[in-house]
Amino acid sequence: MVCGGPTEMGYPRFLRIVLPLALLFLFLYLSVTKLPDVHLHECLQDGKPCRQIPNDVIEDIRVKPSASLKLDPSDVQLLENVMKNCKQHEFQIGRMVEAFRYCMTEKKDILLEEYLIAWRQLIKFMDALGTVFTFISSETMTKVNILQGYLNGEHGKDYRTVTSMVKYELENEVVNFKELPPNRVPSGCRTLLRLHRALKFLEVFLYNLGMSVGKDKTSQMCADAYHKTLSHHHSWFIRQVAEVAFLALPPIEDMYKVVCVSNHKDAKIVLLTTVDAIVKVYNITQEVYTKHGMLDLP
């Protein structure tokens, strides 16, 4: 009994710690689609490597806002305060909100360069939540790099907006509607579609956080967002592993610290303002892909 007591008590504890981590790492491995890793300044032409064109990417570039994109005065003040409080943080939610708002044009199109700037901030947000989001942030960064490569390429002007990218790739038969050709960089349309799906997941998750009364479990809110969005594109096994991985999410109080607020009231304003910007970008992109029958690209 003396020898058995510690084993009986310690073994389950060991499993509670190691098993979720093991499943998480397995989830990370299986979630990777093995897309080629394209560096930020690599040049692409119709999905193939080409001569590199120098083009420095400034992540924190300030884009002039459209006159029609104005925040409510109280929201502006709160976001300004949040940005001041977040100066020492890698992730700054105010910059992310600005980037998503500024990537929309008055003609209801999406500026791809600015869209990627917003995504780089969103990746910082995911990284701030811990390793549980690595399976999304690492793969997302690969896709951001691929699209940046097209923007830096010889036909970069054709990738200025989502609409111009779709038009160019369809006219030049860059998009494959049946399968991803081997040894070929995914098309811009296919790559953006993966970001588009992930954006919906994060939109719903942030909305759940904003609407929470501050007592709900973040794991449940994240799982709910996953079930409504990304889970439809994953296998049964991946979905089961995801359920375990989400249990490692920090409590909601820690989430508030990530967005630089201290209470639910401020968190609701900041998060729902963020969601509002994301929804508008998502809806514009969704309309373009729906119009061209591209929502199910392989």
Beta strands, then each sheet from edge to edge (+ up, - down):
strand 1: 44-45
strand 2: 48-49
sheet 1: 1+ 2-
end
